[in-house]
Amino acid sequence: MTELDKTVLDTAKKLAAYKAVDDHIEDGMVIGIGSGSTVIHAVHRIGLCQTQVFHSMFYDSKLNCVL
């Protein structure tokens, strides 16, 4: 896979994650998030929302991140 292919794929994943959050996440919801390659984009979009997030935790085994 070329670098261009990887960029296009990552952009598609980002757009899909953003759309999913915009269409399905509402104030007051309790959500569970998986560990797939698109999750980082979903978490980022949730963070950009104008809603208040009381508690969130994220772990990516590749990045070793906790938010």
C-alpha positions in Angstrom: 0.0 0.0 0.0 1.4 3.4 -1.0 1.5 6.4 1.3 -1.2 8.0 -0.8 -3.4 4.9 -0.4 -2.8 5.1 3.4 -3.7 8.8 3.4 -6.9 8.2 1.4 -7.9 5.3 3.7 -7.2 7.3 6.9 -9.3 10.2 5.5 -12.2 7.8 4.7 -12.0 6.4 8.2 -12.0 9.9 9.7 -15.1 10.9 7.7 -16.9 7.7 8.6 -16.2 8.2 12.3 -17.2 11.8 12.3 -20.5 11.0 10.5 -21.2 8.2 13.0 -20.7 10.5 16.0 -22.7 13.3 14.4 -25.6 11.0 13.5 -25.7 8.7 16.6 -24.2 10.3 19.7 -26.5 12.5 21.7 -26.3 14.4 25.0 -26.6 12.1 28.0 -25.7 8.9 26.3 -23.4 6.3 27.8 -21.3 4.9 25.0 -18.8 2.1 24.6 -16.0 2.4 22.2 -14.1 -0.5 20.6 -10.5 -0.7 19.7 -10.6 -0.6 15.9 -8.5 1.6 13.7 -11.3 4.2 13.4 -11.8 4.8 17.1 -9.2 7.5 17.4 -11.2 9.6 15.0 -14.4 9.0 16.8 -12.9 10.0 20.1 -11.5 13.1 18.5 -14.9 14.1 17.1 -16.6 13.5 20.5 -14.0 15.8 22.0 -14.9 18.5 19.4 -18.6 18.3 20.2 -20.2 21.2 22.1 -21.6 18.7 24.7 -20.2 18.2 28.1 -18.4 14.9 28.7 -18.2 14.0 32.3 -15.9 11.0 32.1 -14.1 9.4 29.2 -11.3 6.9 29.1 -9.6 5.7 26.0 -6.8 3.1 25.5 -5.1 2.4 22.3 -2.7 -0.6 22.5 -0.7 0.9 19.6 -0.5 4.4 21.1 -0.7 3.5 24.8 -2.8 6.6 25.4 -5.3 7.2 28.2 -7.5 10.3 28.1 
